[in-house]
Amino acid sequence: MEKNQIFKIYGTDYKTMTKRLLEEAELISLLPSRGCRIGIKPNLVAPTPAELGATTHPEVVAGIVEYLQERGCRNLVIMEGSWVGDCTEEAMELCGYNRLAGKYQAELHDAQKDAWFERDCAGLSLRLCRCVQDVDFLINVPVLKGHCQTKLTCALKNMKGLLPNAEKRRFHAMGLHRPIAHLAAGLRQDFIVVDHICGDLDFEDGGNPVVKNCIMAARDPVLVDAYACGLLHYELEEVPYIGLASRLGAGSASVADAQIQVLEPGDGTCRRRILQGEEIWDEELPYASKVVAVCDVVEEVESCSACYGSLLPALDRLREEGLLDALQEKISIGQGYRGKNGSLGVGNCTSKFAYCIKGCPPTEEQIYEGLQAYLSNENRNE
């Protein structure tokens, strides 16, 4: 497989589809050796089942593990660190990864428990989890889905799970796009398998899955993110970290120079259909709209994804119930409000506000109930 290629396959037997993708990509030929230590990095952002559109389907990872083990690769580690506020071990258990690791005798590693080290990432010093130093070949297995702050999360942003929690918070203080791009330049991904089965196109923690039953393979994380950007109807400029990562040398953002191939398995064979021109956008995906519908009532400054990601679905529920129109002021959220005063805030960073829904992060249910109570009191005071 060449770096300008993206392979796609459709179906519902996710493990078999994944193995076929890796066979066609000749992944085994890309390894430094069959005895090398191979890291597999899924997206286990929170303890949310894959069918809700937030986390990597375990069948996809099972396909990767089977493919490698059948070719004599035994030194495998599945490594991930959930977002701030959730427990990786809970996510691994609920999402089926403990069972998967037991079946295949593969190592599971919780990056949230790691020590960290500093690495110069194209001029920006970043703190990375120690586990990334211990692997010789890194396979990234992101979910193609929406994100409430960056619009898109796929291959590049998924590497954020290999940062210590303090660094994840610092990424938000830096505005996300710049540090994500520098991370791409400093932490190499050797191969990418994209779970494009049923990602939520609005919220990274799931709940509104859009079923496509597709898995993709690529070698260039910048290219696959640029392609995903187009599939989700965004211009490249709307997701700045992609272009910046390309300029920093992490890969190519030129989809025009890419070769998109759809694998169509038959009886013992696999035909490749090369998409050309407008054919490369071979999927009809809906436009993400839920975030746009509610974000106007929010003043966000350096908020963490877990906090902001819990707020927006809660607001969407209030909107659907017709309650959001009663809100008289904007909701403040984020690290930029620490020590400041205000009227209505979400998260511990707004603890000095007159009304604060506390938590680090508060859950969607806590925010929903807290805003319901706030609106009820506000209406009684009129």
C-alpha positions in Angstrom: 0.0 0.0 0.0 1.3 3.4 -1.0 1.1 6.5 1.2 -1.3 8.3 -1.2 -3.8 5.4 -1.1 -6.9 4.9 1.0 -8.7 1.5 0.9 -12.3 1.2 1.9 -14.5 -1.8 2.4 -18.2 -2.1 3.2 -20.2 -4.8 5.0 -21.2 -6.1 8.5 -18.7 -8.7 9.3 -16.3 -6.2 10.8 -13.5 -8.7 11.8 -13.3 -10.3 8.4 -13.5 -7.0 6.6 -10.6 -5.7 8.7 -8.5 -8.8 7.9 -9.2 -8.4 4.2 -8.2 -4.8 4.3 -4.9 -5.6 6.0 -4.2 -8.4 3.5 -4.8 -6.1 0.5 -2.7 -3.4 2.1 0.1 -5.9 2.8 0.5 -4.6 6.3 2.9 -7.4 7.2 5.4 -6.0 4.7 5.5 -2.6 6.5 6.6 -4.0 9.8 10.3 -3.6 10.8 10.1 -7.3 11.9 7.6 -9.9 13.0 9.1 -9.8 16.4 8.7 -6.0 16.9 6.5 -4.6 19.5 3.3 -3.4 17.9 1.0 -0.8 19.6 -2.7 -0.8 18.7 -4.4 2.5 19.6 -8.3 2.4 19.5 -10.6 5.2 20.5 -12.0 4.5 24.0 -12.9 8.0 24.9 -15.5 6.9 27.5 -17.3 3.8 28.6 -19.8 4.0 25.7 -20.6 1.0 23.5 -19.3 1.2 19.9 -22.8 1.0 18.5 -23.6 4.4 19.9 -21.0 6.0 17.6 -18.2 6.9 20.2 -15.7 4.1 20.5 -13.8 1.7 18.2 -15.6 -1.6 17.5 -13.7 -4.4 19.3 -14.3 -6.6 16.2 -12.1 -4.2 14.2 -9.2 -4.6 16.7 -9.9 -8.3 16.8 -9.3 -8.4 13.1 -6.0 -6.6 13.4 -4.9 -8.9 16.2 -5.8 -12.1 14.3 -4.2 -10.9 11.1 -0.9 -10.2 13.0 -0.9 -13.3 15.2 -1.6 -15.5 12.1 1.6 -14.2 10.7 3.7 -14.8 13.8 3.5 -11.4 15.5 3.0 -11.9 19.2 4.4 -8.8 20.9 1.1 -6.8 20.7 -0.2 -4.1 23.1 -3.6 -2.4 23.0 -3.1 1.0 24.5 -5.4 3.9 25.3 -6.2 6.6 27.7 -9.8 7.9 28.0 -10.6 11.5 28.2 -10.3 13.5 31.4 -13.1 12.6 33.8 -13.6 9.0 32.6 -11.8 5.8 33.6 -9.9 3.9 30.9 -10.4 0.6 32.7 -14.2 1.1 32.8 -14.2 1.9 29.0 -12.1 -1.2 28.3 -14.4 -3.4 30.2 -17.7 -2.0 28.9 -16.5 -1.8 25.3 -15.4 -5.5 25.3 -11.6 -5.0 25.3 -10.9 -7.0 28.4 -12.7 -10.0 26.8 -10.8 -9.4 23.6 -7.5 -9.3 25.3 -8.2 -12.4 27.2 -9.3 -14.3 24.1 -6.1 -13.4 22.1 -3.7 -13.1 25.1 -2.9 -9.6 24.1 -1.6 -6.9 26.5 -4.0 -4.1 27.5 -2.3 -0.9 28.7 -4.0 2.0 30.4 -2.1 5.1 29.4 -3.8 7.2 32.1 -1.6 5.4 34.6 1.6 6.1 32.7 4.5 8.3 33.6 5.3 10.9 30.9 8.3 12.3 29.1 8.8 15.4 27.0 9.4 15.4 23.2 10.1 18.2 20.8 7.3 18.0 18.3 8.3 20.2 15.4 9.2 23.1 17.7 6.6 22.6 20.4 7.5 20.6 23.5 4.8 18.1 24.4 4.4 15.6 27.2 3.7 12.1 26.0 2.8 8.8 27.8 5.8 6.5 28.3 4.1 3.6 26.4 4.8 5.3 23.1 8.5 4.8 23.6 8.0 1.1 24.0 6.5 0.3 20.6 8.3 -0.1 17.3 5.2 0.2 15.1 2.0 2.1 15.9 -1.4 1.2 14.4 -4.0 3.9 15.0 -7.7 2.7 15.0 -9.8 5.9 15.3 -13.5 6.4 14.9 -14.6 8.8 12.1 -17.0 11.1 14.0 -17.9 14.6 14.7 -16.4 16.7 17.5 -18.1 19.6 19.4 -15.0 21.8 19.2 -12.9 20.8 16.2 -15.8 19.6 14.0 -14.0 16.4 13.2 -12.0 13.7 15.0 -10.3 10.9 13.2 -6.7 9.8 12.9 -4.8 12.9 14.1 -6.9 13.8 17.1 -7.1 10.2 18.3 -3.4 10.4 19.3 -4.5 12.7 22.1 -5.4 9.6 24.1 -1.6 8.9 24.5 -1.1 12.1 26.5 -1.2 12.4 30.3 -4.4 14.1 31.6 -2.6 17.3 32.5 -1.4 17.6 28.9 -4.9 17.0 27.5 -6.1 19.9 29.6 -3.2 22.0 28.3 -4.1 21.2 24.7 -7.5 22.9 25.3 -5.8 25.9 26.8 -3.7 26.1 23.6 -6.8 26.0 21.4 -6.5 22.3 20.3 -5.7 22.8 16.6 -2.0 23.9 17.0 -1.0 21.2 19.5 -2.8 18.4 17.6 -0.9 19.3 14.5 2.4 19.4 16.4 1.6 16.1 18.0 1.1 14.6 14.6 4.6 15.8 13.6 6.2 14.4 16.7 4.3 11.1 17.2 4.4 8.9 14.1 1.5 6.7 13.1 2.7 3.8 11.0 -0.7 2.6 9.9 -4.3 3.7 10.3 -7.5 1.6 10.3 -10.5 3.9 10.5 -13.7 2.6 12.1 -16.3 4.3 9.9 -19.1 2.0 10.9 -21.5 4.2 12.8 -19.8 7.3 14.1 -21.8 10.1 15.7 -21.4 13.1 13.4 -22.1 15.7 16.1 -20.8 14.5 19.5 -17.6 12.6 20.1 -19.1 10.7 23.1 -21.8 9.2 20.9 -25.5 8.9 21.1 -26.5 9.7 17.5 -24.8 7.0 15.4 -24.9 7.3 11.6 -24.5 3.8 10.1 -22.2 3.5 7.2 -20.7 0.0 7.8 -17.4 1.0 6.4 -13.8 0.5 7.4 -10.8 2.3 5.9 -7.1 1.7 5.8 -4.4 4.3 5.1 -0.7 5.1 5.8 -1.0 8.9 6.0 -3.0 10.2 8.9 -3.2 13.7 7.4 -4.6 12.4 4.1 -7.2 10.2 5.8 -8.3 13.2 8.0 -8.5 15.5 4.9 -10.7 12.8 3.2 -12.9 12.4 6.3 -13.2 16.2 6.4 -14.7 16.2 2.9 -17.0 13.3 3.7 -18.5 15.3 6.6 -19.1 18.3 4.3 -16.4 20.5 5.8 -13.9 22.6 3.9 -10.3 21.9 4.9 -9.9 25.4 6.4 -12.7 24.6 8.8 -10.6 22.0 10.6 -7.3 24.0 10.8 -5.1 21.2 12.4 -5.2 19.2 9.2 -3.6 21.8 7.1 -1.2 22.8 9.8 -0.1 19.1 10.3 0.6 18.9 6.6 2.7 22.1 6.7 4.7 20.6 9.6 5.5 17.6 7.5 3.2 15.0 9.2 1.6 14.0 5.8 -0.3 15.3 2.8 -3.6 17.1 2.9 -4.1 16.9 -0.9 -7.1 14.6 -1.5 -6.8 15.5 -5.2 -3.6 13.5 -5.3 -5.1 10.5 -3.4 -6.2 7.2 -4.8 -9.3 5.9 -3.2 -10.0 2.2 -3.7 -13.1 0.3 -2.7 -12.5 -3.4 -2.1 -15.2 -5.7 -3.3 -14.6 -9.2 -2.0 -15.8 -12.2 -4.0 -15.4 -15.9 -3.8 -11.7 -16.1 -2.8 -10.9 -12.9 -4.7 -11.0 -9.2 -4.0 -11.7 -6.7 -6.8 -10.5 -3.2 -6.4 -12.7 -0.4 -7.7 -10.7 2.9 -8.1 -12.9 6.0 -7.5 -12.2 9.0 -9.7 -13.3 12.6 -9.7 -16.5 13.2 -7.7 -16.8 9.5 -7.3 -14.4 9.7 -4.3 -17.3 11.1 -2.3 -19.1 7.9 -2.6 -21.2 8.2 0.5 -24.3 10.3 1.4 -23.7 11.5 4.9 -26.0 14.0 6.7 -24.8 17.4 7.7 -24.0 17.7 11.4 -26.5 20.1 12.9 -27.0 19.5 16.6 -23.9 21.4 17.7 -24.7 24.4 15.5 -28.3 24.5 16.9 -27.2 24.9 20.5 -23.7 26.4 20.6 -24.9 30.0 20.2 -26.0 29.9 23.9 -22.5 29.0 25.1 -19.4 31.2 25.8 -16.5 28.7 25.7 -13.0 29.5 26.7 -10.4 26.7 26.8 -12.9 24.0 27.9 -11.9 20.4 28.0 -13.7 18.0 25.6 -15.3 16.0 28.3 -16.9 19.0 29.9 -18.0 20.7 26.6 -19.0 17.3 25.2 -21.4 16.8 28.1 -22.9 20.3 27.9 -23.9 20.2 24.2 -26.0 17.0 24.3 -27.7 18.3 27.5 -28.5 21.5 25.7 -29.8 19.6 22.7 -32.2 17.7 25.0 -33.5 21.0 26.4 -33.9 22.4 22.9 -35.9 19.4 21.8 -38.2 19.9 24.9 -38.7 23.6 24.0 -36.9 24.8 27.2 -33.8 26.3 25.7 -35.7 29.4 24.5 -36.3 30.4 28.1 -32.5 30.9 28.7 -31.8 34.6 29.2 -28.0 34.6 29.3 -25.2 32.6 27.8 -23.6 29.6 29.6 -19.9 30.0 30.5 -17.6 27.0 30.3 -13.8 26.4 30.3 -10.5 26.9 32.0 -10.5 30.5 31.0 -13.1 31.3 33.7 -11.1 30.0 36.6 -11.3 32.6 39.5 -13.7 34.8 37.6 -17.3 35.8 38.5 -20.4 35.5 36.4 -24.0 34.4 36.4 -24.3 30.9 34.9 -21.4 28.4 34.5 -20.8 24.7 33.9 -17.8 22.8 35.5 -15.6 23.5 38.4 -13.7 26.2 36.5 -16.8 28.4 37.0 -17.1 27.7 40.7 -17.2 31.4 41.6 -20.2 32.0 39.4 -23.6 32.9 41.0 -25.0 29.6 39.6 -22.5 26.8 38.8 -23.2 23.2 37.8 -20.1 21.7 39.5 -18.0 18.7 38.3 -14.7 18.0 36.6 -16.4 17.2 34.3 -20.1 17.1 35.3 -22.1 14.4 33.5 -24.6 15.2 30.8 -27.4 14.2 33.2 -26.0 16.5 35.9 -25.9 19.4 33.4 -29.3 18.7 32.1 -30.9 18.5 35.5 -28.9 21.6 36.7 -30.1 23.7 33.8 -33.6 22.5 34.2 -33.5 23.6 37.9 -32.0 27.0 36.9 -34.6 27.6 34.2 -37.4 26.7 36.6 -36.1 29.1 39.3 -35.5 31.8 36.6 -39.1 31.5 35.4 -40.5 31.6 38.9 -38.6 34.8 39.6 -40.1 36.6 36.6 
